[in-house]
Amino acid sequence: MTHDSSMPRLRVPVIQFTQFLLSGGAAAVLAIAVYALLLQAGLWYVYASVCSDGVGLLTQFFLNKYLVFRKRERMIPHAVRYAVVQAGNTIFQAALVYVFVEFAGVDKILARILSIGVFVPVNFLLYKFFVYV
């Protein structure tokens, strides 16, 4: 039986991606709940999407920094790079929510969920190789 030396190297990213999904899921659930509450309060769905990202941003930053990527040092550089990625995410996700709702007729909450899901794999790579380095 041969030993496959790639197994240990693959295991860490798989575990890390699983942790990323779980922590991101928790942040997303919180952001979606805030989004739904803002809709209920009468805020326009695009503004609600942008506002709920603020809650998700903070939650996800700390979960990713300390639990997923285990980076205890370099708070300011991580926070700045994270803010840059999140600014892009907020713009692209709000635009995607708009497209889903206005052009595809998707429910506003489902549109928000879909917009988050589209960016999951991209965000993992951005966080791993750009934000938390």
VOVO-73568 format. One line per 4 residues: number of its first residue (from 1); for each residue x, y, z of C-alpha. Coordinates in nm, 3 decimals. Last residue first. Layout:
# residues N
NUM = X:Y:Z; ...
END
This chain:
# residues 133
133 = -0.194:3.643:0.526; -0.551:3.671:0.653; -0.701:3.900:0.388; -0.540:3.798:0.058
129 = -0.484:3.422:0.028; -0.729:3.272:0.277; -0.982:3.555:0.279; -0.989:3.592:-0.099
125 = -1.006:3.216:-0.152; -1.291:3.174:0.095; -1.465:3.477:-0.053; -1.468:3.335:-0.405
121 = -1.613:3.005:-0.281; -1.892:3.178:-0.086; -1.980:3.456:-0.336; -2.275:3.298:-0.515
117 = -2.421:3.182:-0.184; -2.455:3.535:-0.049; -2.644:3.654:-0.357; -2.869:3.348:-0.338
113 = -2.969:3.426:0.021; -3.041:3.788:-0.070; -3.251:3.687:-0.371; -3.440:3.438:-0.151
109 = -3.527:3.728:0.080; -3.646:3.951:-0.204; -3.840:3.679:-0.389; -3.697:3.623:-0.738
105 = -3.862:3.796:-1.034; -3.558:3.742:-1.259; -3.512:4.101:-1.376; -3.604:4.318:-1.079
101 = -3.553:4.077:-0.790; -3.252:3.876:-0.910; -3.088:4.181:-1.071; -3.134:4.391:-0.756
97 = -3.001:4.114:-0.532; -2.701:4.084:-0.768; -2.635:4.457:-0.745; -2.654:4.441:-0.365
93 = -2.418:4.142:-0.373; -2.167:4.317:-0.600; -2.158:4.637:-0.394; -2.149:4.462:-0.056
89 = -1.890:4.210:-0.173; -1.659:4.484:-0.303; -1.683:4.669:0.026; -1.634:4.337:0.205
85 = -1.308:4.267:0.022; -1.175:4.614:0.104; -1.294:4.588:0.465; -1.117:4.251:0.501
81 = -0.794:4.403:0.371; -0.820:4.684:0.628; -0.920:4.451:0.913; -0.639:4.208:0.840
77 = -0.381:4.487:0.827; -0.519:4.638:1.152; -0.549:4.316:1.355; -0.202:4.180:1.280
73 = -0.191:3.896:1.535; -0.441:3.630:1.643; -0.475:3.465:1.306; -0.651:3.133:1.353
69 = -0.780:3.107:0.994; -1.119:2.962:1.087; -1.171:3.048:1.455; -0.994:3.377:1.528
65 = -0.991:3.568:1.202; -1.286:3.396:1.038; -1.518:3.429:1.337; -1.403:3.786:1.400
61 = -1.450:3.905:1.044; -1.774:3.711:0.994; -1.954:3.874:1.282; -1.833:4.221:1.194
57 = -1.921:4.194:0.828; -2.253:4.015:0.883; -2.380:4.308:1.088; -2.259:4.556:0.829
53 = -2.397:4.339:0.547; -2.744:4.384:0.694; -2.720:4.752:0.608; -2.637:4.690:0.240
49 = -2.919:4.440:0.194; -3.165:4.665:0.377; -3.067:4.949:0.146; -3.141:4.729:-0.157
45 = -3.466:4.602:0.000; -3.607:4.950:0.063; -3.663:4.991:0.441; -4.019:4.936:0.561
41 = -3.958:4.803:0.913; -4.042:4.453:0.788; -3.768:4.491:0.527; -3.528:4.592:0.804
37 = -3.629:4.287:1.008; -3.579:4.058:0.708; -3.232:4.205:0.643; -3.140:4.168:1.013
33 = -3.244:3.803:0.998; -3.050:3.761:0.674; -2.738:3.909:0.834; -2.768:3.678:1.138
29 = -2.819:3.374:0.919; -2.526:3.485:0.704; -2.294:3.523:1.004; -2.384:3.172:1.125
25 = -2.343:3.032:0.775; -2.008:3.206:0.740; -1.895:3.039:1.061; -2.013:2.700:0.935
21 = -1.888:2.745:0.579; -1.549:2.873:0.695; -1.518:2.582:0.938; -1.583:2.345:0.647
17 = -1.332:2.538:0.433; -1.072:2.504:0.710; -1.136:2.133:0.744; -1.101:2.089:0.368
13 = -0.796:2.318:0.359; -0.627:2.115:0.637; -0.709:1.774:0.489; -0.564:1.841:0.147
9 = -0.205:1.875:0.272; -0.242:1.566:0.491; -0.374:1.364:0.193; -0.117:1.479:-0.062
5 = 0.153:1.241:0.067; -0.039:0.937:-0.054; 0.122:0.641:0.115; 0.145:0.334:-0.100
1 = 0.000:0.000:0.000
END
